[in-house]
Amino acid sequence: MPNPIASPASAILAGLAPVIDAGTRILILGSFPGAASLAAGQYYAHPRNQFWKLVGALVGEDLYSLPYAERLPRLIAHRIGLWDVLAACEREGSLDSAIRKPAANDFERLRHLCPALETVGFNGQASGKFAPQFAQAGYRTVVLPSSSPAHMAMSFDQKLQVWRGLVADAGPDRPAQGSLL
């Protein structure tokens, strides 16, 4: 008879593909998609996640009310890309604190895929742990308060004030220098 207390082995979860192109100047990196996002195959799919409202306020468009398939081309048109710091991990639920066996994405590819990239924003403290290696590689970095519904210590307006740092003081088009690893 199976032990009802024992949990089955956790499966390795795979993240989402990057949303980028050669003109991407700002890349927003989350930690790893939550359960709702993985189930939907969409970045920031949880209805209470404030991501689409925050980015919409930055670009002056109501991205939140658009269907997901229309949001991504609008981001690319504003030269903003999306990805996560982790390519895969084990996790039950959606909390970053539950992540086990993390495997980072291959950021060296960014040099070739996004030659205009200059700013990397980190959506929350978990992804923000990668900021030093991006800064060392010559990118401007901004660690942002998480847009997650689990992070409600700040109001939307307080978060937006920090998120505006992504687009403030953006420099001229130039490829970043240095190595990420």
Secondary structure, 3 states (H helix, E strand, C coil): CCCCCCCCCCCCEECCCCECCCCCCEEEEECCCCHHHHHHCCCCCCCCCCHHHHHHHHHCCCCCCCCHHHHHHHHHHCCEEEEECEEEEECCCCCHHHCEEEEECCHHHHHHHCCCCCEEEEECHHHHCCHHHHHHCCCEEEEECCCCCCCCCCCHHHHHHHHHHHCCCCCCCCCCCCCCC
